[in-house]
Amino acid sequence: MDRKMANRKLIRLSQLKNKLATENLEEIDWVTFGVIVKKVTPQSANNGRTFSIWRLNDLRDLNECVSLFLFGEVHKEHWKTDQGIV
């Protein structure tokens, strides 16, 4: 993990909203971790393609969640991922 995190900044999901407002994250090599706390049943978009929505949390502040939308190949590869997985 130390090797993977070298020269990267950890931003907790519960801090993400504040960091987006105060820092230019496009100029920083950053990483975050989240736990899937809720999965919505896969849905169809207007174009007929299926997508998934996950609610992620860092378990530090259970009121602060991030919604992650999975489309295309990412949806196909990961839609069966279980709730509770990091």
Backbone bond lengths (Angstrom), bond angles and torsions (degrees), N, CA, C in turn:
res aa  C-N    CA-C-N  psi(-1)  N-CA   C-N-CA  omega(-1)  CA-C   N-CA-C  phi
1 M - - - 1.438 - - 1.525 110.49 -
2 D 1.337 116.74 -38.12 1.466 119.66 178.50 1.523 111.05 -58.72
3 R 1.321 116.42 -40.48 1.470 120.57 -179.86 1.529 110.44 -66.00
4 K 1.323 117.76 -42.87 1.464 121.80 -179.65 1.534 112.12 -67.16
5 M 1.326 116.54 -30.76 1.462 121.00 -176.78 1.531 113.15 -91.82
6 A 1.312 117.47 -5.05 1.466 120.65 -178.69 1.527 109.94 -55.03
7 N 1.319 115.96 129.94 1.468 123.87 177.86 1.532 113.88 65.31
8 R 1.310 117.54 16.66 1.459 121.40 176.91 1.517 109.22 -115.05
9 K 1.327 115.15 150.93 1.460 120.99 178.92 1.531 108.97 -102.78
10 L 1.329 116.82 128.94 1.455 121.75 175.68 1.523 109.18 -83.01
11 I 1.312 115.95 125.21 1.465 121.84 174.40 1.520 106.75 -121.50
12 R 1.319 115.55 118.23 1.463 119.93 179.56 1.527 109.89 -69.11
13 L 1.324 116.55 145.37 1.457 119.86 178.58 1.521 112.04 -55.29
14 S 1.335 116.83 -37.42 1.461 119.87 -179.82 1.529 112.27 -68.41
15 Q 1.335 118.03 -14.15 1.466 122.61 178.31 1.525 112.24 -101.08
16 L 1.316 117.17 -7.65 1.464 121.05 -170.12 1.527 113.08 -60.21
17 K 1.312 117.82 -45.19 1.468 120.74 -179.25 1.527 110.93 -58.20
18 N 1.323 117.00 -46.06 1.459 121.44 179.23 1.528 111.26 -64.95
19 K 1.325 117.27 -42.82 1.467 121.31 -179.65 1.527 111.23 -64.27
20 L 1.339 117.13 -38.84 1.463 120.21 178.04 1.523 111.66 -62.84
21 A 1.326 116.16 -32.53 1.463 120.82 -178.87 1.525 112.65 -79.85
22 T 1.339 117.36 -25.65 1.462 119.55 -172.33 1.527 114.77 -112.91
23 E 1.326 118.26 -14.04 1.462 120.72 -177.31 1.524 110.43 -131.49
24 N 1.311 115.94 154.42 1.460 121.37 174.03 1.534 107.29 -91.13
25 L 1.320 116.91 91.82 1.458 120.93 -175.08 1.522 113.58 -69.75
26 E 1.320 116.83 -15.06 1.468 119.70 176.96 1.527 111.56 -67.49
27 E 1.316 116.78 -20.92 1.464 120.64 -179.19 1.526 112.68 -96.57
28 I 1.332 116.85 1.72 1.464 121.74 -176.65 1.524 109.27 -118.89
29 D 1.328 116.86 138.47 1.458 121.36 172.52 1.524 106.53 -85.90
30 W 1.336 116.55 101.74 1.448 120.54 -173.64 1.525 110.67 -125.86
31 V 1.317 114.30 162.12 1.461 121.21 -179.39 1.519 108.32 -142.56
32 T 1.322 115.63 153.17 1.457 120.88 175.42 1.514 108.80 -138.94
33 F 1.308 115.88 161.71 1.454 122.28 177.65 1.515 108.33 -127.05
34 G 1.311 116.86 145.99 1.447 119.92 177.64 1.513 111.36 -150.02
35 V 1.302 114.29 156.57 1.457 122.86 175.86 1.524 107.32 -106.81
36 I 1.318 116.89 135.58 1.458 120.17 175.99 1.528 107.59 -73.58
37 V 1.334 116.08 108.00 1.454 120.01 -178.74 1.529 111.96 -96.92
38 K 1.329 117.26 -17.13 1.460 120.92 176.96 1.522 109.06 -157.13
39 K 1.318 114.97 139.89 1.462 121.21 174.57 1.524 108.33 -122.55
40 V 1.315 115.97 133.52 1.455 121.30 174.28 1.529 107.19 -91.32
41 T 1.323 117.42 141.30 1.459 121.35 177.20 1.526 108.95 -54.12
42 P 1.353 118.36 133.44 1.470 119.83 179.94 1.524 111.37 -48.70
43 Q 1.326 114.58 141.27 1.452 122.05 -175.94 1.524 110.34 -123.93
44 S 1.323 116.01 164.20 1.461 121.44 177.09 1.522 109.77 -104.59
45 A 1.323 115.43 133.29 1.468 121.28 176.41 1.527 108.60 -79.47
46 N 1.318 116.66 172.61 1.468 121.51 178.72 1.522 112.44 -59.13
47 N 1.338 116.45 -27.86 1.459 119.81 -179.81 1.532 112.07 -85.59
48 G 1.346 117.61 3.49 1.457 121.62 177.49 1.514 114.83 89.45
49 R 1.314 117.30 -6.65 1.469 120.61 -179.57 1.526 109.86 -82.77
50 T 1.326 115.86 143.34 1.459 121.81 -177.40 1.524 110.27 -88.71
51 F 1.335 115.97 144.62 1.456 121.69 176.88 1.521 109.56 -143.53
52 S 1.325 115.77 164.25 1.457 122.39 178.37 1.522 109.80 -122.58
53 I 1.329 115.33 156.16 1.460 121.63 174.35 1.524 107.65 -127.59
54 W 1.321 115.77 126.33 1.460 122.05 175.79 1.524 108.08 -114.79
55 R 1.330 116.01 143.76 1.463 122.06 170.59 1.521 105.96 -103.00
56 L 1.328 116.25 123.00 1.457 122.41 -177.67 1.518 110.52 -111.59
57 N 1.340 115.15 148.07 1.460 120.94 178.58 1.519 107.96 -145.45
58 D 1.329 117.09 153.07 1.470 120.36 178.90 1.529 112.53 -96.89
59 L 1.331 117.09 5.64 1.467 124.98 178.89 1.517 113.66 66.07
60 R 1.320 117.16 7.81 1.458 120.96 175.09 1.526 109.55 -89.57
61 D 1.312 117.41 -44.20 1.461 122.89 178.62 1.525 106.96 -132.15
62 L 1.322 116.83 101.72 1.466 120.76 -174.03 1.523 113.35 -68.88
63 N 1.330 117.88 -9.04 1.458 120.86 176.28 1.524 112.46 -86.14
64 E 1.315 117.51 -14.07 1.466 122.15 -178.35 1.525 109.83 -104.20
65 C 1.314 116.42 104.22 1.464 121.53 178.37 1.523 109.45 -119.21
66 V 1.310 114.48 157.14 1.459 122.02 175.63 1.517 106.94 -119.73
67 S 1.330 116.86 133.65 1.459 120.77 175.54 1.522 108.85 -90.99
68 L 1.311 115.61 129.98 1.459 122.10 179.16 1.522 107.98 -116.20
69 F 1.335 116.68 122.29 1.457 122.29 179.13 1.523 108.57 -99.29
70 L 1.322 116.89 128.55 1.461 122.32 -178.59 1.528 108.73 -111.09
71 F 1.328 116.39 122.04 1.456 122.63 -179.36 1.526 110.19 -122.97
72 G 1.319 116.60 164.77 1.466 123.02 170.97 1.511 113.94 56.48
73 E 1.335 115.13 -134.92 1.459 121.66 -177.19 1.526 112.22 -63.42
74 V 1.324 117.18 -34.20 1.466 120.36 178.75 1.525 109.40 -63.45
75 H 1.326 117.12 -44.32 1.464 120.35 176.84 1.527 109.91 -60.88
76 K 1.322 117.83 -48.85 1.469 121.41 -178.08 1.526 112.09 -58.50
77 E 1.316 116.30 -38.52 1.456 120.85 -176.47 1.528 113.01 -79.30
78 H 1.330 117.80 -31.58 1.471 119.83 -169.46 1.525 116.35 -118.17
79 W 1.325 120.11 -2.33 1.469 120.26 -172.20 1.522 113.67 -61.52
80 K 1.315 117.86 -22.91 1.471 120.67 -179.81 1.536 112.69 -87.30
81 T 1.315 118.55 -0.98 1.471 122.23 179.95 1.532 108.56 -56.87
82 D 1.317 116.03 133.39 1.462 121.37 -176.09 1.524 112.72 -75.45
83 Q 1.325 114.42 147.27 1.462 121.01 170.95 1.530 107.87 -60.39
84 G 1.316 117.41 141.27 1.457 122.35 -179.01 1.522 113.70 97.47
85 I 1.331 118.02 -8.74 1.457 123.23 179.64 1.535 109.02 -79.44
86 V 1.320 116.24 143.32 1.466 122.52 177.05 1.519 108.21 -89.10
